[in-house]
Amino acid sequence: MDLSKILLVLKREYLTRVRTRSFILSTLLTPLAFVAFMAIIVIVSISDGEVEKTVGIVDETGVLYERLIAVDSLRYYDLSNMEMDTIRANVLSGDIDGFVVLTEALIQDTEEPSLIYGGSGGLSFIEAVETDLQNVVREERLARSEVSDEIRQIFESRFDVNPVKLTEQGEEQDNAVFGAIFGFILGLFIFIGVFGYGALLMRGVIEEKTNRIVEVIASSVKPIELMLGKLFGILALALTQFGVWIASYIGLSIIAAPLAAIIVDAQTSSLPPEAAEAAASQAFDPSKLEQFIVDPSVFVFFFVFFFIGFLIYSAIFAAIGSAVDSEQDTQQFMLPVMIPIFVGYFLNLRVMENPDSTISVIASLFPLTAPINMISRIAATEVPFWQWGLSLLLMIGTFAGLMWLAAKVYRVGILMYGKKASYKELVKWIRQG
């Protein structure tokens, strides 16, 4: 096997595809799409405090309205002395967004209030009014029951569990939720990369075989050299794209918090002082974006598991491409390949929810699902050295075995025309090889 010829095929495969418009656009537009997504999250979070819905209150109890304006003085207005027909006309004309009639039966828990509104505001508006009413009615019921302030404080007290990770270097803030979601996304990227670039490799092999280009190349390059060159050429293409995306993510995650702080300040400074104060209390906290900064070792593991996972599946895709004359003929061979890839994808949801479960450990060790599921576990939890080490060894062994079989199929199949291959035919080619 001549290494220089493999590098020659690799260079041709890489340069031909990396200069295509579709590759350049997809590589550059994906980070921009991520930036747009982050900006939308920040703007939507801020805009929630900009548009204040107004609700008229017809208070027949004489006590609940005072409690409501203590909760939100900008939303609720006392319309107790206004005629009902006039209130309805104000809702229809848009002067107010809705109204609620509060009766003694509500405090006695014998009826539920109705929010009569014009249809705008969505679920957040309804939920906000519902929450406010629940709080003030509960307060009034406690007051009438002469519950002491100490009991009220106990009743109202809530707390969140603050997760802190203990490491050999000490304690550090842990973000298990983000880690689990980010791990799922990395596993999804490997799923897309293995499937997408593997299919690209297979189509390339079929195209060259159909156009008889491979006959010219095979006259100066051995089939195994051609196969390895194409395989690593596509792999280099995938690593280039993922490298650009991850570098963009790292840069964006570092500047996201300062940039969001500037946007929040610009948005709140344009509001009137009273509205700005209310919006600031409900506005998005830019420091929360700092949680998106990821340990660099996670990305190293991502590239390692994608590298070996791609080699495993691309060897199979290349062999399938060499054994057929058209993409339609690949259907009979694709099912056994697709099953483990999609099993790994679906198990990724389970891994995200419980990365230390038995099924998650097995999925991350099994060589055909490990590329997708192990990176999800690494991002979400502490994976013992023996587990990810064993997973890598099993994947390398699997690649060696599949590569040995795929090379035998590729050597015969790439120069075979006019005959539809079957599984029996593939076994025969392997024995001949």
C-alpha positions as CSV (number, residue, x, y, z in Angstrom):
1,M,0.0,0.0,0.0
2,D,1.5,3.3,-1.1
3,L,0.8,6.2,1.4
4,S,1.6,8.9,-1.2
5,K,-1.2,7.6,-3.5
6,I,-3.6,7.6,-0.6
7,L,-2.7,11.2,0.2
8,L,-3.1,12.1,-3.4
9,V,-6.7,10.7,-3.5
10,L,-7.4,12.3,-0.1
11,K,-6.2,15.7,-1.4
12,R,-8.3,15.4,-4.6
13,E,-11.4,14.3,-2.7
14,Y,-11.1,17.1,0.0
15,L,-10.3,20.0,-2.3
16,T,-13.0,19.1,-4.8
17,R,-15.7,19.1,-2.2
18,V,-14.4,21.9,0.2
19,R,-14.6,24.4,-2.7
20,T,-18.2,23.7,-3.5
21,R,-20.8,26.5,-2.9
22,S,-23.1,24.2,-0.8
23,F,-20.3,23.3,1.6
24,I,-19.1,26.9,2.0
25,L,-22.6,28.2,2.6
26,S,-23.6,25.5,5.1
27,T,-20.4,25.9,7.0
28,L,-20.7,29.7,7.3
29,L,-24.5,30.0,7.7
30,T,-24.8,27.5,10.5
31,P,-22.9,29.7,13.0
32,L,-24.9,32.8,11.8
33,A,-28.1,30.8,12.4
34,F,-26.9,30.1,15.9
35,V,-26.2,33.8,16.5
36,A,-29.7,34.6,15.2
37,F,-31.2,32.0,17.5
38,M,-29.4,33.4,20.6
39,A,-30.4,36.9,19.7
40,I,-34.0,35.9,19.3
41,I,-34.0,34.3,22.8
42,V,-32.6,37.5,24.3
43,I,-35.0,39.8,22.4
44,V,-38.0,37.6,23.2
45,S,-37.1,37.6,26.9
46,I,-36.8,41.3,26.9
47,S,-40.0,41.9,24.9
48,D,-42.0,40.0,27.5
49,G,-41.6,43.1,29.8
50,E,-42.3,45.7,27.1
51,V,-46.0,44.9,26.3
52,E,-48.2,45.2,29.4
53,K,-51.7,44.0,29.1
54,T,-54.4,45.8,31.0
55,V,-57.2,44.1,32.9
56,G,-60.2,45.8,34.5
57,I,-61.3,44.5,37.9
58,V,-64.9,44.6,39.1
59,D,-64.3,43.9,42.8
60,E,-67.4,42.9,44.7
61,T,-65.4,41.8,47.7
62,G,-63.9,45.2,48.4
63,V,-60.5,43.7,49.3
64,L,-59.0,41.8,46.3
65,Y,-58.4,44.8,44.1
66,E,-56.0,46.3,46.6
67,R,-54.1,43.1,46.8
68,L,-53.9,42.9,42.9
69,I,-52.4,46.4,42.4
70,A,-49.9,45.5,45.1
71,V,-48.8,42.7,42.8
72,D,-48.9,44.6,39.5
73,S,-50.1,48.2,39.5
74,L,-49.6,48.6,35.7
75,R,-51.9,45.7,34.7
76,Y,-55.0,46.0,36.9
77,Y,-57.5,48.9,36.9
78,D,-60.5,49.3,39.2
79,L,-63.7,49.3,37.1
80,S,-66.1,48.5,40.0
81,N,-68.2,51.6,39.4
82,M,-68.5,51.2,35.6
83,E,-71.5,49.7,33.9
84,M,-70.9,46.2,32.5
85,D,-72.0,47.1,29.0
86,T,-69.4,49.9,29.1
87,I,-66.7,47.6,30.2
88,R,-67.5,45.1,27.5
89,A,-67.4,48.0,24.9
90,N,-63.9,49.0,26.2
91,V,-62.7,45.4,25.7
92,L,-64.1,45.3,22.2
93,S,-62.6,48.7,21.3
94,G,-59.2,47.7,22.7
95,D,-59.1,50.3,25.5
96,I,-58.5,47.4,27.9
97,D,-57.4,43.9,27.1
98,G,-60.0,42.1,29.4
99,F,-61.8,42.2,32.7
100,V,-62.6,39.9,35.7
101,V,-65.5,40.0,38.2
102,L,-64.3,39.1,41.7
103,T,-67.1,37.9,44.0
104,E,-67.3,36.5,47.6
105,A,-68.0,33.1,46.1
106,L,-64.4,33.1,44.8
107,I,-63.0,33.6,48.2
108,Q,-65.4,30.9,49.6
109,D,-64.1,28.6,46.9
110,T,-67.5,27.9,45.5
111,E,-66.9,29.4,42.0
112,E,-64.1,30.1,39.6
113,P,-63.4,33.5,38.0
114,S,-63.7,34.1,34.3
115,L,-61.3,36.3,32.3
116,I,-63.3,38.1,29.6
117,Y,-60.8,39.3,27.0
118,G,-60.4,40.3,23.4
119,G,-58.5,37.2,22.4
120,S,-55.0,38.7,22.3
121,G,-52.2,38.0,24.7
122,G,-51.9,34.3,24.4
123,L,-51.2,31.7,27.1
124,S,-48.6,33.9,28.9
125,F,-51.3,36.6,29.5
126,I,-53.9,34.1,30.8
127,E,-51.3,32.4,33.0
128,A,-50.1,35.7,34.4
129,V,-53.7,36.8,35.4
130,E,-54.4,33.3,36.8
131,T,-51.3,33.3,38.9
132,D,-52.0,36.7,40.3
133,L,-55.6,35.9,41.2
134,Q,-54.6,32.6,42.8
135,N,-52.0,34.5,45.0
136,V,-54.3,37.3,46.1
137,V,-57.3,34.9,46.8
138,R,-55.0,32.7,48.9
139,E,-53.7,35.7,50.8
140,E,-57.3,36.8,51.6
141,R,-58.3,33.3,52.7
142,L,-55.2,33.1,55.0
143,A,-56.1,36.6,56.4
144,R,-59.7,35.6,57.1
145,S,-58.5,32.5,58.8
146,E,-56.3,34.7,61.1
147,V,-53.2,32.8,60.2
148,S,-50.1,34.3,61.8
149,D,-47.4,36.0,59.8
150,E,-44.9,33.3,60.8
151,I,-47.2,30.5,59.4
152,R,-47.6,32.5,56.2
153,Q,-43.9,32.9,55.8
154,I,-43.5,29.1,56.3
155,F,-46.3,28.5,53.8
156,E,-44.9,30.8,51.2
157,S,-41.2,29.8,51.6
158,R,-39.7,28.1,48.5
159,F,-36.1,27.2,47.8
160,D,-34.2,25.7,44.9
161,V,-31.5,23.1,45.2
162,N,-28.1,24.6,44.2
163,P,-26.1,21.9,42.5
164,V,-22.4,22.0,43.3
165,K,-19.9,19.6,41.8
166,L,-17.2,18.3,44.1
167,T,-13.9,17.7,42.3
168,E,-10.3,17.1,43.4
169,Q,-9.7,20.9,42.9
170,G,-12.6,21.8,45.1
171,E,-16.2,22.8,44.6
172,E,-17.6,24.3,41.4
173,Q,-21.0,25.3,40.1
174,D,-22.7,22.5,38.2
175,N,-25.2,22.9,35.4
176,A,-26.5,19.4,34.9
177,V,-29.5,20.5,32.7
178,F,-27.4,22.3,30.2
179,G,-24.8,19.5,30.2
180,A,-27.4,16.9,29.4
181,I,-28.9,19.0,26.6
182,F,-25.5,20.0,25.2
183,G,-24.5,16.3,25.2
184,F,-27.6,15.4,23.3
185,I,-26.8,18.0,20.7
186,L,-23.3,16.7,20.3
187,G,-24.6,13.2,19.9
188,L,-27.1,14.5,17.3
189,F,-24.2,16.2,15.4
190,I,-22.3,12.8,15.3
191,F,-25.5,11.1,14.1
192,I,-25.9,13.7,11.4
193,G,-22.2,13.6,10.5
194,V,-21.9,9.8,10.3
195,F,-25.1,9.5,8.3
196,G,-24.8,12.5,6.1
197,Y,-21.1,12.3,5.2
198,G,-21.3,8.5,5.0
199,A,-24.1,8.8,2.4
200,L,-22.0,11.4,0.6
201,L,-19.1,9.0,0.4
202,M,-21.3,6.2,-0.9
203,R,-22.9,8.4,-3.6
204,G,-19.4,9.5,-4.6
205,V,-18.3,5.9,-5.0
206,I,-21.4,5.1,-7.1
207,E,-21.0,8.2,-9.3
208,E,-17.4,7.4,-10.1
209,K,-18.3,3.8,-10.8
210,T,-21.2,4.7,-13.0
211,N,-19.1,7.2,-15.0
212,R,-16.3,4.7,-15.4
213,I,-13.9,7.2,-13.8
214,V,-12.8,4.6,-11.3
215,E,-11.5,2.4,-14.2
216,V,-9.0,5.1,-15.0
217,I,-8.0,5.7,-11.4
218,A,-7.7,2.0,-10.7
219,S,-5.1,1.7,-13.4
220,S,-2.6,3.6,-11.2
221,V,-4.1,3.2,-7.7
222,K,-5.0,0.0,-5.9
223,P,-8.6,-0.3,-4.8
224,I,-7.7,-0.2,-1.1
225,E,-5.6,2.9,-1.6
226,L,-8.5,4.5,-3.5
227,M,-11.0,3.5,-0.7
228,L,-8.8,4.9,2.1
229,G,-8.1,8.1,0.2
230,K,-11.7,8.8,-0.4
231,L,-12.7,7.8,3.2
232,F,-10.1,10.1,4.8
233,G,-10.8,12.9,2.3
234,I,-14.5,13.0,3.3
235,L,-13.5,12.7,7.0
236,A,-11.2,15.7,6.6
237,L,-14.2,17.6,5.0
238,A,-16.4,16.7,8.0
239,L,-13.7,17.7,10.5
240,T,-13.3,21.0,8.8
241,Q,-17.0,21.8,9.0
242,F,-17.3,20.7,12.6
243,G,-14.1,22.6,13.5
244,V,-15.5,25.8,12.1
245,W,-18.8,25.3,13.9
246,I,-17.2,24.5,17.3
247,A,-14.7,27.3,17.0
248,S,-17.6,29.7,16.3
249,Y,-19.5,28.3,19.3
250,I,-16.6,28.7,21.6
251,G,-16.1,32.3,20.5
252,L,-19.9,33.1,20.7
253,S,-20.2,31.5,24.2
254,I,-17.4,33.7,25.5
255,I,-18.9,37.0,24.1
256,A,-22.6,36.1,24.5
257,A,-23.0,37.4,28.1
258,P,-21.3,40.8,27.5
259,L,-23.2,41.2,24.2
260,A,-26.5,40.3,25.8
261,A,-25.8,42.9,28.6
262,I,-25.4,45.6,26.0
263,I,-28.7,44.6,24.3
264,V,-30.6,44.5,27.5
265,D,-29.2,47.9,28.5
266,A,-30.2,49.4,25.1
267,Q,-33.7,48.0,25.3
268,T,-34.4,49.1,28.9
269,S,-32.9,52.6,28.4
270,S,-35.4,53.4,25.7
271,L,-38.4,52.8,28.0
272,P,-40.0,55.4,30.4
273,P,-38.5,55.3,33.9
274,E,-41.4,53.4,35.5
275,A,-41.7,50.9,32.7
276,A,-37.9,50.5,32.6
277,E,-37.8,49.7,36.3
278,A,-40.6,47.1,35.9
279,A,-38.9,45.6,32.8
280,A,-35.5,45.5,34.5
281,S,-37.0,43.4,37.3
282,Q,-38.4,40.9,34.8
283,A,-35.6,41.2,32.2
284,F,-33.3,38.4,31.0
285,D,-30.2,38.1,33.1
286,P,-27.2,38.2,30.7
287,S,-24.9,36.4,33.2
288,K,-27.0,33.3,32.6
289,L,-25.4,32.9,29.2
290,E,-22.0,32.2,30.9
291,Q,-23.4,28.7,31.6
292,F,-23.0,28.0,27.8
293,I,-19.2,28.0,28.2
294,V,-18.1,24.3,27.8
295,D,-15.1,22.5,29.1
296,P,-12.7,22.2,26.1
297,S,-12.1,18.5,26.9
298,V,-15.7,17.8,25.9
299,F,-14.9,19.0,22.3
300,V,-11.7,16.8,22.3
301,F,-13.9,13.8,23.1
302,F,-16.4,14.9,20.4
303,F,-13.7,14.8,17.7
304,V,-12.2,11.5,18.9
305,F,-15.6,9.7,19.0
306,F,-16.7,11.2,15.7
307,F,-13.4,10.3,14.1
308,I,-13.6,6.6,14.9
309,G,-17.4,6.4,14.5
310,F,-17.2,7.9,11.0
311,L,-14.4,5.4,10.1
312,I,-16.6,2.5,11.2
313,Y,-19.7,3.5,9.2
314,S,-17.9,5.0,6.2
315,A,-16.1,1.7,5.6
316,I,-19.5,0.1,5.3
317,F,-21.0,2.9,3.1
318,A,-18.0,2.7,0.8
319,A,-18.4,-1.1,0.5
320,I,-22.1,-0.7,-0.3
321,G,-21.4,2.0,-2.9
322,S,-18.8,-0.3,-4.6
323,A,-21.3,-3.2,-4.8
324,V,-24.1,-1.4,-6.6
325,D,-24.6,0.4,-9.9
326,S,-27.1,3.0,-8.7
327,E,-28.5,4.5,-5.5
328,Q,-31.8,2.6,-5.9
329,D,-29.8,-0.7,-5.6
330,T,-28.4,0.4,-2.1
331,Q,-31.8,-0.1,-0.4
332,Q,-31.3,-3.8,0.3
333,F,-28.1,-3.1,2.1
334,M,-29.0,0.0,4.0
335,L,-31.4,-1.4,6.6
336,P,-28.7,-3.3,8.6
337,V,-26.6,-0.1,8.6
338,M,-29.4,2.2,9.5
339,I,-30.7,0.2,12.5
340,P,-27.7,0.8,14.9
341,I,-27.4,4.4,13.8
342,F,-31.1,5.2,14.6
343,V,-31.0,3.0,17.8
344,G,-28.1,5.2,19.0
345,Y,-30.1,8.3,18.1
346,F,-33.2,7.2,20.0
347,L,-31.2,6.0,23.0
348,N,-29.7,9.4,23.1
349,L,-32.9,10.8,24.6
350,R,-32.6,8.1,27.4
351,V,-28.9,9.0,27.9
352,M,-29.8,12.7,28.2
353,E,-32.4,11.9,31.0
354,N,-30.3,9.4,32.9
355,P,-26.7,9.2,31.8
356,D,-25.7,6.7,34.5
357,S,-28.4,4.1,33.9
358,T,-27.5,0.6,32.8
359,I,-28.9,1.1,29.4
360,S,-26.9,4.3,28.9
361,V,-23.7,2.6,29.9
362,I,-24.4,-0.4,27.6
363,A,-25.3,2.0,24.7
364,S,-22.1,4.0,25.3
365,L,-19.9,0.8,25.2
366,F,-21.5,-0.9,22.2
367,P,-19.3,0.1,19.3
368,L,-22.1,0.8,16.8
369,T,-24.0,3.2,19.2
370,A,-21.0,4.4,21.3
371,P,-20.0,7.3,18.9
372,I,-23.5,8.9,19.5
373,N,-24.2,7.9,23.1
374,M,-20.7,8.2,24.8
375,I,-20.3,11.8,24.0
376,S,-23.7,12.5,25.4
377,R,-22.7,10.9,28.7
378,I,-19.3,12.7,28.8
379,A,-21.0,16.1,28.5
380,A,-23.7,15.2,31.1
381,T,-21.9,13.3,33.8
382,E,-18.5,12.0,35.1
383,V,-17.7,8.9,33.0
384,P,-15.1,6.6,34.5
385,F,-11.9,6.3,32.6
386,W,-12.3,2.5,32.1
387,Q,-15.7,3.1,30.4
388,W,-14.7,5.6,27.8
389,G,-11.3,3.8,27.4
390,L,-13.0,0.5,26.8
391,S,-15.5,2.1,24.5
392,L,-12.6,3.5,22.3
393,L,-10.8,0.1,22.3
394,L,-14.0,-1.7,21.2
395,M,-14.7,0.9,18.5
396,I,-11.1,0.6,17.1
397,G,-11.4,-3.2,17.1
398,T,-14.7,-2.9,15.3
399,F,-13.3,-0.5,12.7
400,A,-10.4,-2.9,12.1
401,G,-12.7,-5.8,11.5
402,L,-15.2,-3.9,9.3
403,M,-12.4,-2.3,7.4
404,W,-11.0,-5.7,6.6
405,L,-14.3,-7.0,5.3
406,A,-15.2,-3.7,3.5
407,A,-11.8,-3.7,1.7
408,K,-12.5,-7.2,0.3
409,V,-15.9,-6.2,-1.0
410,Y,-14.6,-2.9,-2.4
411,R,-11.8,-4.5,-4.3
412,V,-14.1,-6.8,-6.2
413,G,-17.2,-4.6,-6.3
414,I,-15.7,-1.4,-7.6
415,L,-14.9,-3.1,-11.0
416,M,-18.0,-5.2,-11.2
417,Y,-20.7,-4.0,-13.6
418,G,-24.1,-5.1,-14.9
419,K,-24.7,-7.6,-12.1
420,K,-27.0,-6.8,-9.1
421,A,-25.1,-7.9,-6.0
422,S,-26.8,-9.9,-3.2
423,Y,-25.7,-10.8,0.3
424,K,-24.6,-14.2,-1.0
425,E,-22.5,-12.4,-3.6
426,L,-20.9,-10.2,-1.0
427,V,-19.9,-13.3,1.1
428,K,-18.4,-14.8,-2.1
429,W,-16.4,-11.6,-2.7
430,I,-15.1,-11.6,0.9
431,R,-14.0,-15.3,0.5
432,Q,-12.3,-14.5,-2.8
433,G,-10.5,-11.5,-1.3
